[in-house]
Amino acid sequence: MTTLNELLKLADKIRDRDLKKRVVETLKHPSLFHKGLAKKYKTADLKEAPASIQFHHVYKEGLVEHTYSVTLLCMDFIEHMKKVYKIELDSDSLIAAALVHDIGKLWGEKKGESGWEATDLTLDHTMLGTAELYARGFPERVLHIVASHFGPEGPTPPQTMEAVIFHAIDNLDAVIGTNRQENILQLLGLKK
């Protein structure tokens, strides 16, 4: 299984020292800045939390695995765009967003007696995560990628190349993490 230390190693790829520091601090200490919400919603353990309760990476450590996979895919895609299309992407923002994009899930999930369950959080993980990253001083370009990772149908549609790419990669990894190899062909309608 993927570990938090592996995520922290990927943060070393961020060249902007201030941004890297914010990412590392968020991953190591993901508690809510908002005092009222922090009292109401305890922070789930990032090292144990699933990425989702019902959709993708629904197992222990699923959130770290999903985050790791998405970040690696983003890093590979940055190189692909440079090599094939001669397009330079904002790699620092894309890597930083990949590492913290689902941080809001830590307040929407809790470990119950019979496994992981939803809290009574009324905010979507994307909105709460974006608000938390804003409170931590993340730059707008990273906030936008995180806020728009639901894609064109979400409340904040992607408006930059990095945000469009991130949405596609995150969505692809969620589908793969949901179904793994045994169900992919069936999901695509290629097998019954």
Secondary structure by P-SEA (a helix, b strand, c coil): cccaaaaaaaacccccaaaaaaaaaaaaccccccaaaaaaccccccccccccccccccccaaaaaaaaaaaaaaaaaaaaaaaccccccaaaaaaaaaacccccccccccccccccccccccccaaaaaaaaaaaacccaaaaaaaaaccccccccccccaaaaaaaaaaaaaaaaaacccccccccccccc
